[in-house]
Amino acid sequence: MSHSLDLSGDPRAAAEQALHLAADVSGPVQLSFTGTLDDVFDGDHHQGLTVTVNQGTSVDTVMADLREAARPQR
């Protein structure tokens, strides 16, 4: 069964929550994040960035995946 988590606000907290859920379900979680990845007052607002979070992944890796998803596609 696929698990998904829709979160907004603090991206590091969202990554941590997704990692906890992945551990609880012993499988991958689709994290859909809405918000600013860097400076809340100066960063770009992103809507629905979606990444797969695997059990045992680090918060920094999830953050890097979110930043990659936020990069404009060419």
C-alpha positions as YAML, in Angstrom:
chain: A
units: angstrom
residues:
- id: 1
  name: MET
  ca: [0.00, 0.00, 0.00]
- id: 2
  name: SER
  ca: [1.30, 3.44, -0.89]
- id: 3
  name: HIS
  ca: [1.52, 6.05, 1.86]
- id: 4
  name: SER
  ca: [1.44, 9.78, 1.26]
- id: 5
  name: LEU
  ca: [1.90, 12.80, 3.46]
- id: 6
  name: ASP
  ca: [0.87, 16.37, 2.55]
- id: 7
  name: LEU
  ca: [2.73, 18.96, 4.65]
- id: 8
  name: SER
  ca: [3.52, 22.64, 4.60]
- id: 9
  name: GLY
  ca: [5.57, 25.05, 6.68]
- id: 10
  name: ASP
  ca: [9.02, 24.04, 7.91]
- id: 11
  name: PRO
  ca: [10.66, 21.76, 5.29]
- id: 12
  name: ARG
  ca: [13.05, 20.10, 7.78]
- id: 13
  name: ALA
  ca: [10.15, 19.26, 10.09]
- id: 14
  name: ALA
  ca: [8.23, 17.88, 7.10]
- id: 15
  name: ALA
  ca: [11.22, 15.72, 6.16]
- id: 16
  name: GLU
  ca: [11.49, 14.42, 9.73]
- id: 17
  name: GLN
  ca: [7.76, 13.59, 9.84]
- id: 18
  name: ALA
  ca: [8.00, 11.74, 6.52]
- id: 19
  name: LEU
  ca: [10.99, 9.75, 7.80]
- id: 20
  name: HIS
  ca: [9.10, 8.80, 10.97]
- id: 21
  name: LEU
  ca: [6.13, 7.65, 8.89]
- id: 22
  name: ALA
  ca: [8.42, 5.65, 6.58]
- id: 23
  name: ALA
  ca: [9.85, 3.89, 9.65]
- id: 24
  name: ASP
  ca: [6.36, 3.25, 11.04]
- id: 25
  name: VAL
  ca: [5.09, 1.70, 7.80]
- id: 26
  name: SER
  ca: [8.43, 0.04, 6.93]
- id: 27
  name: GLY
  ca: [8.29, 1.41, 3.42]
- id: 28
  name: PRO
  ca: [8.46, 4.45, 1.19]
- id: 29
  name: VAL
  ca: [6.31, 7.53, 1.72]
- id: 30
  name: GLN
  ca: [5.35, 10.13, -0.88]
- id: 31
  name: LEU
  ca: [5.94, 13.55, 0.68]
- id: 32
  name: SER
  ca: [4.12, 16.44, -0.95]
- id: 33
  name: PHE
  ca: [5.47, 19.71, 0.44]
- id: 34
  name: THR
  ca: [4.13, 23.24, 0.01]
- id: 35
  name: GLY
  ca: [6.18, 26.16, 1.28]
- id: 36
  name: THR
  ca: [9.59, 27.82, 1.14]
- id: 37
  name: LEU
  ca: [12.73, 25.69, 1.23]
- id: 38
  name: ASP
  ca: [15.18, 28.34, 2.34]
- id: 39
  name: ASP
  ca: [14.56, 31.75, 3.86]
- id: 40
  name: VAL
  ca: [10.88, 32.04, 4.74]
- id: 41
  name: PHE
  ca: [10.86, 35.76, 3.94]
- id: 42
  name: ASP
  ca: [13.13, 35.77, 0.90]
- id: 43
  name: GLY
  ca: [12.73, 32.33, -0.69]
- id: 44
  name: ASP
  ca: [10.53, 31.11, -3.50]
- id: 45
  name: HIS
  ca: [7.23, 29.56, -2.46]
- id: 46
  name: HIS
  ca: [6.71, 26.08, -3.90]
- id: 47
  name: GLN
  ca: [3.41, 24.28, -4.30]
- id: 48
  name: GLY
  ca: [3.20, 20.49, -4.09]
- id: 49
  name: LEU
  ca: [6.84, 19.43, -4.39]
- id: 50
  name: THR
  ca: [6.64, 15.64, -4.32]
- id: 51
  name: VAL
  ca: [9.49, 13.31, -3.39]
- id: 52
  name: THR
  ca: [9.73, 9.70, -2.26]
- id: 53
  name: VAL
  ca: [11.11, 9.28, 1.25]
- id: 54
  name: ASN
  ca: [12.61, 5.89, 2.05]
- id: 55
  name: GLN
  ca: [13.12, 4.41, 5.48]
- id: 56
  name: GLY
  ca: [16.62, 5.11, 6.79]
- id: 57
  name: THR
  ca: [17.21, 8.17, 4.59]
- id: 58
  name: SER
  ca: [18.67, 11.25, 6.28]
- id: 59
  name: VAL
  ca: [16.84, 14.55, 6.69]
- id: 60
  name: ASP
  ca: [19.59, 16.20, 4.61]
- id: 61
  name: THR
  ca: [18.95, 13.76, 1.75]
- id: 62
  name: VAL
  ca: [15.21, 14.50, 1.82]
- id: 63
  name: MET
  ca: [15.99, 18.24, 1.81]
- id: 64
  name: ALA
  ca: [18.32, 17.75, -1.19]
- id: 65
  name: ASP
  ca: [15.55, 15.81, -2.98]
- id: 66
  name: LEU
  ca: [13.07, 18.63, -2.30]
- id: 67
  name: ARG
  ca: [15.54, 21.20, -3.66]
- id: 68
  name: GLU
  ca: [16.06, 19.06, -6.76]
- id: 69
  name: ALA
  ca: [12.29, 18.82, -7.26]
- id: 70
  name: ALA
  ca: [12.06, 22.60, -6.94]
- id: 71
  name: ARG
  ca: [14.60, 23.28, -9.70]
- id: 72
  name: PRO
  ca: [13.04, 24.40, -12.97]
- id: 73
  name: GLN
  ca: [12.82, 21.58, -15.49]
- id: 74
  name: ARG
  ca: [14.49, 22.22, -18.83]
...
